[in-house]
Amino acid sequence: MDTAITMSVEAETGAAERGSTTISDRTVERIATQALTEVDHIGGTAGRMLGVTVTSEHADRSASVTARVSDGEAALHVRLSVAYPQSVAHTAQDARAHLQRRVAAFTGLTVPRVDITVTALHAPDSHTRRVR
């Protein structure tokens, strides 16, 4: 086969004939967890067992994200803490918008639903001044 003929046959191959890319729930969870580190005033969550907190809240831990991918969409459920005295509603809104943008940019999936559960308010990361 001539080189010119081979190139034209390859160029005519459609996307459906080349295959598809599947993105797992776990991959989306990792991308979303990393994207949350880019949002100000968000911290990690406490460990829970049967609805009871078994470890303390840690602002330095990552937020918890669960994802379900289906038909080109990703639904996210997020558990996080918010730095006091920030607005919980405003911080959650910022996190939701950021997750929708970043997950779509990295995966090509649309993110129509992001449920956020705020588990606690944590102390801000600022250093307190002491009086001597």
C-alpha positions as CSV (number, residue, x, y, z in Angstrom):
1,M,0.0,0.0,0.0
2,D,1.3,3.5,-0.8
3,T,2.1,5.9,2.0
4,A,-0.5,8.4,0.7
5,I,-3.2,5.8,0.6
6,T,-2.4,4.6,4.1
7,M,-2.5,8.1,5.5
8,S,-5.9,8.9,4.0
9,V,-7.4,5.6,5.3
10,E,-6.2,6.5,8.8
11,A,-7.6,10.0,8.6
12,E,-11.0,8.7,7.7
13,T,-11.3,6.4,10.7
14,G,-14.0,7.8,13.0
15,A,-14.0,8.2,16.7
16,A,-16.5,5.3,17.2
17,E,-14.2,3.0,15.3
18,R,-11.1,3.9,17.4
19,G,-12.7,3.0,20.7
20,S,-13.6,4.8,23.9
21,T,-12.0,5.9,27.1
22,T,-13.5,4.8,30.4
23,I,-12.9,6.8,33.6
24,S,-13.4,5.0,36.8
25,D,-15.2,6.3,39.9
26,R,-11.9,6.1,41.8
27,T,-10.1,8.2,39.3
28,V,-12.7,11.0,39.5
29,E,-12.6,10.7,43.3
30,R,-8.8,11.3,43.3
31,I,-9.1,14.2,40.9
32,A,-11.9,15.9,42.9
33,T,-10.0,15.4,46.2
34,Q,-6.9,17.1,44.7
35,A,-9.1,19.9,43.3
36,L,-10.5,20.6,46.7
37,T,-7.0,21.4,48.0
38,E,-7.1,24.4,45.6
39,V,-10.1,25.9,47.5
40,D,-9.5,28.2,50.4
41,H,-10.9,27.6,53.9
42,I,-11.6,23.9,53.4
43,G,-10.2,21.1,55.6
44,G,-10.5,17.4,56.1
45,T,-13.1,15.3,57.9
46,A,-13.1,13.2,61.0
47,G,-13.3,9.4,60.9
48,R,-16.8,8.1,61.8
49,M,-18.2,4.8,62.8
50,L,-22.0,4.3,63.0
51,G,-22.5,8.0,62.9
52,V,-20.2,8.7,65.9
53,T,-16.9,10.6,65.5
54,V,-14.0,8.4,66.4
55,T,-11.1,10.7,65.5
56,S,-10.7,14.4,65.7
57,E,-11.3,16.9,62.9
58,H,-8.0,17.6,61.1
59,A,-7.8,20.7,58.8
60,D,-4.7,19.3,57.2
61,R,-6.3,16.0,56.1
62,S,-8.0,15.8,52.7
63,A,-11.7,16.1,52.3
64,S,-13.5,12.9,51.5
65,V,-15.0,12.5,48.0
66,T,-17.2,9.7,46.6
67,A,-18.0,9.7,42.9
68,R,-20.4,7.8,40.7
69,V,-19.7,8.0,36.9
70,S,-22.4,7.1,34.4
71,D,-23.2,8.1,30.8
72,G,-20.6,10.9,30.6
73,E,-21.6,12.4,33.9
74,A,-20.1,12.3,37.4
75,A,-22.1,12.8,40.6
76,L,-20.0,13.7,43.6
77,H,-20.6,13.5,47.4
78,V,-18.1,15.5,49.4
79,R,-17.4,15.6,53.2
80,L,-15.3,18.4,54.4
81,S,-14.8,21.0,57.2
82,V,-14.8,24.7,56.9
83,A,-12.4,27.2,58.6
84,Y,-14.2,29.3,61.3
85,P,-15.5,32.1,60.9
86,Q,-16.0,31.6,57.1
87,S,-19.5,31.4,55.7
88,V,-20.4,27.7,55.3
89,A,-22.8,28.4,52.5
90,H,-20.3,30.6,50.5
91,T,-17.4,28.1,51.0
92,A,-19.6,25.2,49.9
93,Q,-20.7,27.2,46.9
94,D,-17.1,27.9,46.0
95,A,-16.1,24.3,46.4
96,R,-19.0,23.1,44.3
97,A,-18.3,25.5,41.4
98,H,-14.5,24.7,41.5
99,L,-15.2,20.9,41.5
100,Q,-17.5,21.2,38.5
101,R,-14.9,23.1,36.5
102,R,-11.8,21.1,37.4
103,V,-13.3,17.6,37.1
104,A,-14.8,18.6,33.7
105,A,-11.4,20.0,32.6
106,F,-9.5,16.9,33.6
107,T,-11.9,14.2,32.5
108,G,-14.3,15.7,30.0
109,L,-17.2,14.5,32.2
110,T,-20.0,16.9,33.1
111,V,-20.7,17.3,36.8
112,P,-24.4,18.1,37.3
113,R,-24.5,17.2,41.0
114,V,-22.1,17.9,43.9
115,D,-23.6,17.1,47.3
116,I,-21.5,18.7,50.1
117,T,-21.7,17.7,53.8
118,V,-19.9,20.0,56.2
119,T,-18.8,17.9,59.1
120,A,-17.3,20.6,61.3
121,L,-15.8,24.0,61.6
122,H,-12.1,24.0,62.2
123,A,-9.7,26.7,63.6
124,P,-8.2,28.8,60.9
125,D,-4.5,28.2,59.9
126,S,-3.3,31.5,61.2
127,H,-0.9,31.9,64.1
128,T,-2.3,33.4,67.2
129,R,-0.4,36.2,68.9
130,R,0.6,35.7,72.6
131,V,0.8,38.5,75.1
132,R,4.0,38.3,77.2
